[in-house]
Amino acid sequence: MKTSTVLGIVLAVLFSFAGVATAAGYLWARADDDHPTVTRALPAVWPTKDGKALRPVPMPAGELVVALPPDTAGQVLCQSLGQDRWEALLGGKALREVRGASCHVVTANTDVTLALTDSPANLQDPHDIEVSGRAARLEYLPPYVNTRLDTQLADRPGSDQIKPFLRVELSGSAPALDQLTESVAAEVVAATTKPGPALPAAGKDGSIPVEHPAPAAITDLPWPMISWQLCAALTRELGGTPRPYSDGRCTVRGIQAAYTDSVSPRVFPDRLAGRPALITDSLVAVKLSDDTSQELAFTGTGHSLKALAESVVPRLLAG
């Protein structure tokens, strides 16, 4: 057999294998793009062991969503969309719970976590997108079963009180997870940043300008609004010039009122204004809610802390 004939046969075989390989690769890629949706049974027990049930919370506006206390942030994110809207977006029955400061939502084929963070995620290979008019970054990596998205809600540095980034993590087998993640982020951002106040500038000592808001219950408000409500209540009783801070504190004439939702659990052997309380000569601490760790503490000298707390706590709880 001539050398040219042998060479022709070899080349034909090689081209044939190449064609089969190309076709197989195409079919593999299509199978990956069109991977079947895998469904699973929803949890029989909900909330989960580490989760908390939803409770009513007010929705923030403007930039104040980035200044929510931890016990409130997850509740706001979960309830930024109603039950029907979550189910329409995710394509099936949805269960919501709060885990720490995060919102956790599951369906039969998706698992979503939303959180406010003080810094952007360390994404491996993100691409730039836009979410509700804001710059965002989306990571969508093989094997195409999970996505992560970061978008900045306020141009402020992160801190213990300020969480300027919204992070959305979505995993599952629903089609077009990247587009679904963008849709979830866009609707949550739109719902929590409706026209409203800007975040107040804080001084080096953490103080913020004085505002005179309409009375409102302090539970689940953003940090600055809590401070303004505390200052309004204290000055109503004590007079003087208030000094609000960015972390839920106000001082007036030697008295400080401070809100927190992250202290170590206290024993509250007393009652004040119908609430569990700890009353001493130097401290009055009041548990503001039965199902949260939200607490208001009064310290200072020159006035009866107990009498002051008895006067202002009812207004701070009722608004």
N, C-alpha and C positions, 0 to 999 in steps of 0.2 A: 504493500500500500504506500502511496506517495506521502511524503512528509506533509505536503500542503493539505492533503485529504484528512490526515490524522489531526492536524492542527485545527481544521474546520470543525471536526467532530467535537474536539475538546472545548472549543469556544462555544459551540452550540449548547453543550451540556452545562457549561458555566452560566451562560445567559439564562438557561432554563431555571437553574437553581436560584439565580438572582431574582427572576420574576416571581418565583414561588415565595421567596423570602420577603420581597416587597409586599406582595399581597397579604402574606401572613402578618407582617408588621402593621399594615393598614387595618386589617381586621382586629388585631390586638388593640390598636389605638382606639378604634371605634367602640370596642367592647368596654374599654376603660372609660371613654367619654359617656357611654350610655349604661354605666353599671346599674344593675337593678337596685331599686329601693328596698332596703331591708327594714322590716318592722319588728318591733319588740313589744311585749306587754308593758303597759304603764305600771309604775310601782304600786303595789297594793297598799302600802302605808305611806301616807303623805301628810305633812312634811316629813322628810327623811330624818334620820337620827341627828344629823348636824344642822338641820334646817329649822326655820321659824315660819309660822303662818303669817299671811298678810294681815295688816291692820290699817285702818284709815290714816292717811297722812296728807298734809297739804302739798300741792305741787309748787315748786319754785318757779321763778321767772328771771329773765335777764341772765346775768352771770352767776347768780347765787346758787345754782345747782352745784357749782364746784366747791361750795363751802358748807356742805351738809355734814352733820355729825355722823360717825360710822353707823350707829344704830338706826339712822334714818335713811342713809344713802341707798341701801339695797331695797328698802321699801319703796322709795320714790322711783327707782329704775324699774322695778317690777310692775308698778302701777301707773307708769307713764302711759302705757297702752292698756285699754280695757281687755277683759277676757275674750270677747268676740274678735277684737282686732288681732290679738296674739294668735288666735286659732286660724284666722284668715291668712295671716302672714306665713305661719308655719305649716299650714295645710292639715290640721287635725287637732284633736283635743289636746289642750295644753295644761300642764300643771306648773304652778309657780310657787317658789319658796325663797326665803332670804337666808343666805349663808354668810355669816359675819357681816361685812359691809357690801356684799355682792348680791345680785339677783340671779337666780337659777331657774331656768324654764326647760321643761322636757316635753316632748311628744313621743309618739311611737317610733319616729325615725330621726329625731334631732335632739341635740342637747346644747343649750345656750347658756352662757354665763356673761353677765354685764357687770362692770365695776368702774368706779371712778378712782384714778390713780394719780400719784404725785409726779410720775415720770412716764415717758413712752415705753412701750415694750421693746425688747431687743429682738426685733424681727429678723429672720435669716435672709429672706430674699423678697422684700416688699415691693409693690409698685404703687405709685401715687394715684389717688383718686380724689373725688370731691363728694362730701357728704353734707347735705343741707347747706350748701354754700361754703363749707369749711374744708380746708385741706385735710386729707386723711391718708393713711397708709394701710394697704391690705396685703396680707401674706396668705398665699394659697399654694400649698406644696403637695407633691406626691406623698401618699397614695390618694390624694384628692378626697379625703374624708374629714378634713378639718380646716378651718380658716381662723385668722386673727386680724382684727382691725383696730387701729388707733386713730382717734381724732381729737384735736385740741379744742376745748370749749371756752377757754379764757387765756389771754396772754399774760399770765402771772406765773411766777415760780411756784413749784409745788412745796408743800410743807405738811405738818401734822393736820392743819385745818383746811388747807387749800389743795384740792385734787383736780387739776385742770384738764386731765386727759380722760376720755371715755374709751374703755377697752371692751370690745365685743369678741367673744370666742365662741365659735359654732362648730360642732362636729356632728357627724351622722351620715346617712346615706341618701338624703334628699338630693334631687338634681340641682345643679347650678348653685352650690353652696356659697360661692363667692358673691353672686348676685343677691342671694338671700341674706347674707351677712350685711351687705350694703343697705338693703331695704330695712332691716331691723335697726341698724344704726341711724339711718336717716329719720325714721319715724320717732325713735326715742329722743334724738337730739331736738327735733322740731317740737316735741311735746314738753320738754324740760327747759327750753331756752326761749320761750315766748317773750315778746317785748316786756322789758322790766328793768329794774335797777342794775347799775354796774356794781362790781365788787368794790367796796371802799378801799382806798389806799391806807396802808398801815404804816405807822411810824416805826422807828428803830426799837421802841419799847413795846410794840404791838398794839398801841392805841390807835383808834380810828375816830373819824369825825363824829360828832354828836348828831343824831337824827331824832325826829319826834314822830314816830310811827303811830298809826291807829292802834288801839289796844288789841292784842292777840295772845292766845295761849302760846307759851314758849315751847311746848313739847313739839319736837320734829321740825322746828324752824332752822334755817341756816344760821351759822355761828354769829354773823354780824347782827342779824335781826333779833336773836336772843339777847345780845348785849344791849341793844337799844331798848328792848322791852324792860330789861332789868334796870337800866338807868332811869327810865320813865317812872317805874314803880318806886324806886328808892328816893328819887328827888321829890316825888309826891308826898312822901312821908318825912323826909329829912331836910328838904331844901338843899341848898348848896349847888356846886358845879359838878356834874357827873363826868366820869372818865370811862368811856366804853373801850373794850379791847376786842381784838379779832378772834378771840378764842372763847367767847361766851361768858365774859366777866365784865363787871362794872364796879367801880369804886366811887363812893360818895361820902365825904366827911368822915373818913376813917373806917367806913364799913365796906366790905366787899361781898358781893353776891356772885357766885360762880356756878355755872351749869356744867355738868359732865355726863357722859354715858359710858365711861370706860374705867371707873374706879374699881378697886377690889371690892367684892361684896361686903357690905356692912351689916351689922345687926342693928335693927331699928326697934328698940324696946318701947318707944314712946309714940304718941300720936300728936299731930299738929295739923290744924285745918282739915281734919278728916283723913290725913295721910300718915303712913308709917314715918317715924322720925327718930333722930338721935339728937337729944338736947343736952348740952352741957353749958357751962358758963362761957366757954371760949369758942364753941362751935354749935351750930344748929344745921343739921343735914336732913333734908326731906326727900323721900322717895316719891317721884312724880307720877309714876305709872306702875300698875301691877305687873304688866307683861314685858317691861323693858328695864334697863339699868339706869334710866335717866334720873338724875339727882340734882338738887339745888342746895348749895351750902352757903351759909352766912358766917362770916368771921369779922373780927374787928373789935374796937373798944369805943366807949363813950355812949353807947345805947344798949338797951336790952335787946339782945339778938332774938330771944323768944318772942317778945312782943312785936318786934319788927316783922319777923317771919309770919306770925299769926295774921298780921294786917295785910301783907303783900302777896303771900302765896295763893290765897283764893283768887285774886285778880289775875295772877300770872298763869293760873291753870284754866280760868274761864275765858280770858281775853277781854 
